[in-house]
Amino acid sequence: MADKDNKFEDNVPGKFYVDKECIACDACIMAAPDHFDMDEDDGHAFVKKQPEGEEENEACQEALESCPVEAIGDDGL
């Protein structure tokens, strides 16, 4: 389970975040490319845009569920 105290600083503020357990597998980017991006220099994903509306929220939830190391969190804001 993701730890909000261990999240990357490049996540935009909001409900979803990626923490430092990320292994840069691209699963989140494939599930929600408008919302997740990869820091190629440091080798980790991060949330670049929080979802707006139910469809975008579902895409981010799919990304969370597809993460093999549970590095994506949902603060439920």
C-alpha positions as CSV (number, residue, x, y, z in Angstrom):
1,M,0.0,0.0,0.0
2,A,1.3,3.4,-0.9
3,D,2.5,5.7,1.8
4,K,1.6,9.4,1.5
5,D,4.6,10.3,3.7
6,N,6.8,8.7,1.1
7,K,5.4,10.3,-2.1
8,F,7.5,12.0,-4.7
9,E,7.6,15.8,-4.7
10,D,6.8,16.0,-8.4
11,N,3.2,14.7,-7.9
12,V,0.7,17.5,-8.4
13,P,-1.3,18.1,-5.2
14,G,-4.6,16.1,-4.9
15,K,-6.2,12.8,-4.4
16,F,-3.7,10.5,-6.3
17,Y,0.1,10.2,-5.8
18,V,3.0,7.9,-6.5
19,D,5.4,7.0,-3.7
20,K,9.0,6.0,-3.6
21,E,8.3,2.3,-4.1
22,C,7.7,2.9,-7.8
23,I,9.8,0.7,-10.1
24,A,9.1,2.7,-13.3
25,C,7.2,-0.1,-15.0
26,D,4.9,2.2,-17.0
27,A,1.7,0.4,-16.0
28,C,0.1,3.6,-14.7
29,I,1.1,5.6,-17.8
30,M,-0.5,2.9,-20.0
31,A,-3.7,3.0,-17.9
32,A,-4.0,6.8,-17.6
33,P,-1.5,8.6,-19.9
34,D,-3.1,12.0,-19.3
35,H,-2.5,11.8,-15.6
36,F,0.8,10.0,-15.1
37,D,4.2,10.7,-16.4
38,M,7.7,9.3,-16.0
39,D,10.7,11.1,-14.6
40,E,13.3,9.6,-16.9
41,D,16.3,11.0,-15.0
42,D,15.3,9.5,-11.6
43,G,13.3,6.5,-13.0
44,H,9.9,6.9,-11.4
45,A,6.3,7.8,-12.3
46,F,4.4,10.7,-10.8
47,V,0.9,12.2,-11.1
48,K,1.1,15.1,-13.5
49,K,-2.7,15.9,-13.5
50,Q,-5.4,15.0,-11.1
51,P,-8.6,13.6,-12.5
52,E,-11.6,15.7,-13.2
53,G,-14.9,13.9,-13.6
54,E,-15.8,10.2,-13.2
55,E,-14.2,8.9,-16.4
56,E,-10.8,10.4,-15.5
57,N,-11.1,9.2,-12.0
58,E,-11.8,5.7,-13.2
59,A,-8.7,5.8,-15.4
60,C,-6.6,6.8,-12.4
61,Q,-8.2,4.1,-10.3
62,E,-7.3,1.6,-13.0
63,A,-3.7,2.8,-12.8
64,L,-3.7,2.4,-9.1
65,E,-5.0,-1.2,-9.4
66,S,-2.5,-2.1,-12.1
67,C,0.5,-1.0,-10.1
68,P,2.5,-4.2,-9.4
69,V,4.2,-2.7,-6.3
70,E,1.2,-0.7,-4.9
71,A,3.1,2.6,-5.3
72,I,0.1,4.6,-6.2
73,G,-2.0,6.0,-3.4
74,D,-5.5,7.5,-3.2
75,D,-6.0,10.0,-0.3
76,G,-9.7,10.0,-1.0
77,L,-9.9,13.8,-1.0
